[in-house]
Amino acid sequence: MKELVLNELKVYAKETSSKSLQKVRSSYKKLGLHGFADDFYSKKSKHPLSECSEYYLGDKDFITKAIKLDPNPIKFASTKLRQDKQIAKLILKKDKKLANKYIFKKTLNEIG
């Protein structure tokens, strides 16, 4: 099941970061083909991890893999994982802005 969620996250990251796919989505909507447009993620779509159980969001291995695909899963990680130094280093490397927002200051000071 975790692999399915990670695959969906991979699709989400690809589609939301691709300008060409977002243009296709926009074109479909303009043509009235909303059903086809709904097949693409947009930045306004729900993040795939927003509906995950606490079990997944507290699993260090799962969150590490998710952050490697897209840094935004740090928003959904458990409080315990936001204090983890390995997770903090990974998110700092991927996106400093998200790290400063979601990682505990104490943890950032310890690794910095």
C-alpha positions as CSV (number, residue, x, y, z in Angstrom):
1,M,0.0,0.0,0.0
2,K,2.9,2.4,0.8
3,E,4.2,1.9,-2.7
4,L,0.9,2.9,-4.2
5,V,0.9,6.1,-2.1
6,L,4.4,6.9,-3.1
7,N,3.6,6.3,-6.8
8,E,0.7,8.6,-6.5
9,L,2.9,11.2,-4.9
10,K,5.4,10.8,-7.8
11,V,2.6,11.5,-10.2
12,Y,1.4,14.5,-8.1
13,A,4.9,16.0,-8.0
14,K,5.4,15.5,-11.8
15,E,2.1,17.0,-12.8
16,T,2.1,20.0,-10.5
17,S,5.6,21.0,-11.5
18,S,5.1,20.5,-15.2
19,K,4.0,23.7,-16.9
20,S,3.1,21.8,-20.1
21,L,0.8,19.4,-18.3
22,Q,-0.8,22.3,-16.5
23,K,-1.4,24.0,-19.9
24,V,-3.1,20.8,-21.2
25,R,-5.3,20.8,-18.1
26,S,-6.2,24.4,-18.6
27,S,-7.0,23.8,-22.3
28,Y,-9.3,20.9,-21.4
29,K,-11.1,23.1,-18.9
30,K,-11.5,25.9,-21.5
31,L,-12.9,23.4,-24.0
32,G,-15.4,22.2,-21.4
33,L,-13.8,18.9,-21.0
34,H,-13.7,19.0,-17.2
35,G,-13.7,15.3,-16.9
36,F,-10.4,15.0,-18.7
37,A,-9.0,18.0,-16.8
38,D,-9.8,16.3,-13.6
39,D,-7.4,13.5,-14.6
40,F,-4.5,15.9,-13.9
41,Y,-3.4,17.3,-10.6
42,S,-3.1,21.0,-10.0
43,K,-1.6,22.9,-7.2
44,K,-5.2,23.4,-5.9
45,S,-5.7,19.6,-5.7
46,K,-5.6,17.8,-2.4
47,H,-2.1,16.5,-1.7
48,P,-2.0,12.7,-1.8
49,L,-0.7,12.5,1.8
50,S,-3.5,14.7,3.1
51,E,-5.6,11.6,3.6
52,C,-3.0,9.2,4.8
53,S,-3.2,7.6,8.2
54,E,-1.0,8.6,11.1
55,Y,0.7,5.3,10.8
56,Y,2.2,6.3,7.4
57,L,2.9,9.9,8.5
58,G,4.8,8.6,11.5
59,D,6.9,6.1,9.5
60,K,10.4,7.5,9.1
61,D,11.2,5.3,6.1
62,F,8.0,6.3,4.3
63,I,8.4,10.0,4.9
64,T,12.0,9.9,3.8
65,K,11.1,8.3,0.5
66,A,8.2,10.8,0.1
67,I,10.5,13.8,0.8
68,K,13.0,12.5,-1.8
69,L,10.1,12.6,-4.4
70,D,8.7,16.0,-3.3
71,P,9.6,18.1,-0.3
72,N,6.0,19.0,0.6
73,P,5.3,15.8,2.6
74,I,7.1,17.5,5.5
75,K,3.8,19.4,6.0
76,F,2.1,16.1,6.9
77,A,4.9,14.4,8.8
78,S,4.3,13.6,12.5
79,T,5.6,15.9,15.2
80,K,8.1,13.3,16.2
81,L,9.6,13.1,12.7
82,R,9.8,16.9,12.5
83,Q,12.3,16.6,15.3
84,D,14.4,13.9,13.6
85,K,17.8,15.2,12.5
86,Q,18.0,12.9,9.5
87,I,14.6,14.2,8.2
88,A,15.7,17.8,9.0
89,K,18.9,17.4,7.0
90,L,17.0,16.0,4.1
91,I,14.4,18.7,4.0
92,L,17.1,21.4,4.4
93,K,18.8,20.0,1.3
94,K,15.6,19.9,-0.7
95,D,13.9,23.2,0.4
96,K,15.2,25.6,3.1
97,K,12.0,27.6,3.2
98,L,9.9,24.5,4.1
99,A,12.6,23.4,6.6
100,N,12.4,26.7,8.4
101,K,8.6,26.6,8.5
102,Y,8.1,22.9,9.5
103,I,11.2,21.7,11.3
104,F,11.6,22.6,15.0
105,K,14.0,25.5,15.5
106,K,15.9,23.5,18.1
107,T,16.5,20.7,15.6
108,L,17.7,23.1,12.9
109,N,20.1,24.7,15.4
110,E,21.5,21.3,16.4
111,I,22.3,20.3,12.8
112,G,23.3,23.8,11.6
